[in-house]
């Protein structure tokens, strides 16, 4: 069986380019020190390709697919505050040039989709029926919201199933994600979130009830940050932001995501 790696190329390239940045210092006419950051494009590309080949070697894969994010993230249409806290974070030098070089060279399969984050494109590919054995290479914990996949994360293989994926996804729905900028259900902490998910009955109903309880306890939008939405709307917003797309969440003809909706 062919073993294919689906590599989170955004993260891998970021690390590769950041690692080769150098700082130089020069005195100016006022005897002040000017700090200049510079990078070697060829070195950045070589570092990136070395990392990719290392994954292929260590995981004994037959091929690697480099998955990059597209420019128009659909989650910003779902909520305009998504990743707004990252606007000031720059890409390392040579980042975009290395992508162009790797695409042109054709040594690896490089893919992206205009409205998708790389994570979502990986999720769609990883959950699509295939005779190929696929392994996701990513340090993003949210990949564990995908059912029945193999994930290489932080040096170990994690295998998910339907139950573990749903639990991880609903846990993120309750806990939010400060990295991506969406908020925790007020009053919910890790232990409380796990208790919600351990309750008998329908898991989604229990998550919505947790939001309702928090809303009833504190309706002050300046504290709870309810964003002028009902608790049901907020639960659904977080669920959509936390869910990595699966093959069934993608309209291949329209090239648009199918947003998750409770039954």
N, C-alpha and C positions, 0 to 999 in steps of 0.2 A: 504493500500500500504506500502511495506517495504521502510523504509528510511535508506539510506546508506551514510555514510560519507567517502569521499575520502580525506584523510589527508596528507598534505605535511609533511611527517615524517622527512625529512631532517631538516627542520626549527625547528619543534617541539622538536626533539631530541637534536639539537644543543643548544636550549635555556634551555632544561632540564638539560643537562650535564654541561653547563657553570654555571648554577645557584648553583651547589653544589661544585664547585672547591673551594679549600681553600689554603691560603698562610701561610706558616710557616717560621720563621726566626731563624737561628742558627749561633752562632759565630764560626768562624774557628780558626785555630792555629795562624793566624795573627791578631786576634781580629777584623776581618772584618765580616760583616753580610752576610750570604748566604741565599738567598730567595728560597724556595722550594714550588712548586705548587703541590698539591695532591688532590685526589678525592676518594670518596667511591663508588665503583661500584654498590652496592646494593641500596645506596641512589639515585644514578643517575637513575637507572632503575625505582625505586619507583616513583621518581619525574616525569619521562616520562609517566609512566602508569597512574599516577594521572591526568596529563594534558589531555591524550587521553580520559579517562573516564569522565572528565569534559566536553569535547566537546560532547560526546555521551549524557550526561545528559542534558546539556543546550539546545542542538538542538533536543532532544527527538528522537534520532536515534535508530534504531534496531541493527545496526552493524557498525563497523569501519574497513576500509581498510587502512593499513599503507603503503604508497607508498614511496619507497626510490629510489635514483638515482643509475644507474648502473655505472660501472667503466670507460666505454669508451663512452664519450659524443660525439654524432655524429656531434654536432655543431663545434667541433674542427677540423673535417674534412672539413666542409664548410668554416671555417676560423680559421687558427691556432692561431690567437690572441684572440680568444674568452675566456674570463675570465682569461687571462694571468696575469692580475693585482691581482689575488687572490692567486697566487702560494705561497706566503709567509704566508698566513693565515692558521693557524693550526686548526684542529678540537679540541674541548675540550676533556679533559681526559675522558676515558671510552666510548667514542662515539661508536667505532666499537665493543667493548665488549657487550654493551647494545643491539646493533642490533642482535648480535649472540644469546644473552640470550632470547630476545623476540621471535626470530624465533624458537628457541628450545622449548620454553614454549608452544607455540601454542595457547595462549589465544586470539590473534588477527590474522587476516589474514594479512600477510606481503608479499608484492610483489615488484619486481624490474625487469628491463629489461636491459641487458648488455649495449646497446648503447644509452639508453634514460636517460635524466634527469627525476627526479620525476615529475616535472611540466608537461612534455610531456606525461608521462604515465597516469597521472591524466586526461589530456586533451583528450586522446584517450578513456579512460573509460567513462568520463563524457559526451562525445558527441556520444557514441555508443547507438543506439536504445535499450530501455529496459523498462520493466514495473516497474522497481525499481526507486524510487525517490532518486536522488543523490544530495548531497550537497558537494561542494569543501570547504575544510578548509585550507586556506592559506592566508598569508599576502602579497603574491606576486601580485603586481598590474597587471602584464602581464596576469594573468588568465582572465582578462576582454577582452582579444582578442578572447576568446572562445564564440561561439554563443549559445544562448538558454541554459544557465547554471545558477545554483544558487551558489553563492560564499559567504562564511562566511569569511569576512575580517575585521579585526580591530573592532570586536564587532557588525557588522551589516551585514545583508543579501543584496547582490547586485545581481540583476537579469539582464542578458544580452539578447539581441536579435541579429538577423543577422546584422542589421544596426549599432548598438552600438559597436558590436565586430569588424566589419570591420573598423569603424572610429578609434577605439582605436588602432588597429593593425597598420593602416597606419600612425597614429600619431606617434607611436613608431618608425616606419620605417623612418620618417623624423627626429625625435628628437634623435634617438640613445639611448644608455643606458650606462652611465659611469660605473655603477655597474658591468655590464657584459663586458665592455671594447670595445664596438663598438661605432662609432662616429656619431655625429649629421651631417645632411646635412649642409655644411658650409653656414653661413649667415641666417640659419633658427632658429627662436626663437619660443616660444610657440604661441604667437599671430599670427606670420607669418604662422606657421604650420596649425593652425586652419583655416586661410584664404584659404590656398591651398585646404583643405578638404571641404570647403564651396563652392568652385568654381563649376559652372555647368559643365556637361560632365562626362566622365569616371573617377572615383577617382584615379585608378592606373595611367592612362595617366597623370593626373595632378601632381601626385607625381614624376613621371619620368621627367616631364617638369621642376619641381622645382630643381631637381638635374642637369639637363642640364643648367639651368639658372645660378646656382651656379658655375658650371664648366666653363662656358663661362666668368664669371666675374673674376675668379681667378684660373688659371691653375697650379699655383705653388704647387707642391705636398708637399713641406715642410710646407705650410700653410694650405692647404685644406685637406691634408692627404688622397689623392685619392688612395693610395696603388697601383699605376700603373694600375688602372682599368678605364674603361669608366664610365660616369655618369649612363648609363643604368645598367651596371654591379654592380655598387655600390648600386643603388636603390634596385636591386634584392637581393644583399648580405644582406642588412639591413632587407629587408622584410623576408627573410628566418631565420635570427637570431632572429627577433622579434616575429615570429609566433609560438605560442604554438601549438603543433601538435593536430590535430583532428582525429577522427576515420578514415576518408577518406585519411588521410596523412600517414597511416601505412599499410605496406604490411605484413599481418599476417603470410603468408607462409615463406617469406624470412627473416622476423623479421628485417626489415629495414624501415627507414622513406622514404616516397615519397616526395621529396622536392617540395615546391610550385613553379609553373611556370605560368606566365601570359597567359591568353588565347590568 
